Amino acid sequence: MYSLVEAMARLFMEIGGRIHTGTPVQRIVVQKGKAVGVEAADGFHPAELVVSNADPGYTYQHLVDPAWRRRWTDRRIARLHYSMSCFLLYLGVRRTYPQLLHHTLILSPRYRELIEDIFERKVLAPDFSLYLHAPTRTDPTMAPPGCESLYVLAPVPHLQASVDWTEEAPRYAGRLLEFLEAWGLEGLQENLEVCHYFTPEDFARHLNAPYGSAFSIEPRLTQTAYFRPHNRSEDIRGLYLVGAGTHPGAGLPGVVLSAEATAWAIAQDYNVTSPSTAASPRHKPAARRAGGASAGRAVRKRRREANRARARRGATAHAEDPPGGRFSRTDSTRAVPWPAPCCPRSRSPGPGVRARRARCPSQCAKSAGSRSYRRIVPDFDVIAVVLIVAGLDHHAVTGGINRRTGRSGVVGARWGL
């Protein structure tokens, strides 16, 4: 995994970048609402833009002056919920364990209660659910011949729990080693060459992670998607965020994708184009906006007009569909808005809505007053209905396969079942 970091550093220096290690940033300098550089231990570094890969809460609360923060105030940051932390063991063993795979999950039989101990009660539980990593299974160079390199991750509460890790860490490491020996790693403690542990306090001290959280902001409903700190700062021009605390979230794939999203936002704002961004379909909006603000406004205007035209076509087709074939269209893979414009449930009925309701098939009136999900699409075989419960909201998505074309698609989606 560290080879990915080395490759990114090598590429950065090849294109002219400079890396200053051991130089902690003390402040992001903002002038007239725009980031103009950073103050570090070795002085001021001017910059046209600033990208912070520190935790968003730490970035805003400790590196940006409160006068420039209207959205991410200290009060709002204090209300954020953070993920759990982890207790990590790095082991070097003078023997091998051929029974281990590259990845192993060891789950406690008290799984649900353990989750509540970590997230709700915030206590150090007597049992464990562990992730055991044996990299020598796929890369023998990770340990000397005849030896094993092991990494153990135990989820634990973050630093809002009343645990003194200075005293608890050695005891907890011993408990983990005893558990792993009883689980099947015979002779583990007597063959230990290296035993290093990393606690929630280390996450806070070395990585500036708030409360020592291992995965930054917890991805609960009110802290996911749009509600997470954006890759492009909402408060300060020229400031961008990257890492587990922004979009899309934690984990190695999520963090790398956040770097791509941040690079795309910078390309949009600074009219930067490259062969890679021009060739990728995801970067076409950036290429279209390369002409400046006026081009962007023209693109958005065309989109609005196209959406209005599609809405008008959808309303006409819905009103004129025969009772036996509601929503039957030439291209039935195209999803129809729900609720339909002529339904009483529609939040914004257009002009002439009463006349359209009068011509609407009976199925519309039935489904409008029903609490169940009813929708008739004759050209689709409905194969899956997924119900996602998040707090008090429910979201149902129905997918299907078109019998004529063989293509899959979304038949409909509805909130508030």
Secondary structure, 3 states (H helix, E strand, C coil): CHHHHHHHHHHHHHCCCCCCCCCCEEEEEEECCEEEEEEECCEEEECCCEEECCCHHHHHHHHCCHHHCCCCCHHHHHCCCECCEEEEEEEEECCCCCCCCCEEEECCCCHHHHHHHHHHHCCCCCCCCEEEECHHHCCHHHCCCCCEEEEEEEEECCCCCCCCHHHHHHHHHHHHHHHHHHHCCCCCHHHEEEEEEECHHHHHHHHCCHHHCCCCECCCHHHCHHHCCCCECCCCECEEECCCCCCCCCCHHHHHHHHHHHHHHHHHHHCCCCHHHHHCHHHHHHHHHHHCHHHHHHHHHHHHHHHHHHHHHHHHHHHHCCHHHCCCCCCCCCCCCCCCCCCCCCCCCCCCHHHHHHHCCHHHHHHHCCCCCCCCCCCEEEEEEEEEEECCEEEEEEEEEECCCCCEEEEEEEECC
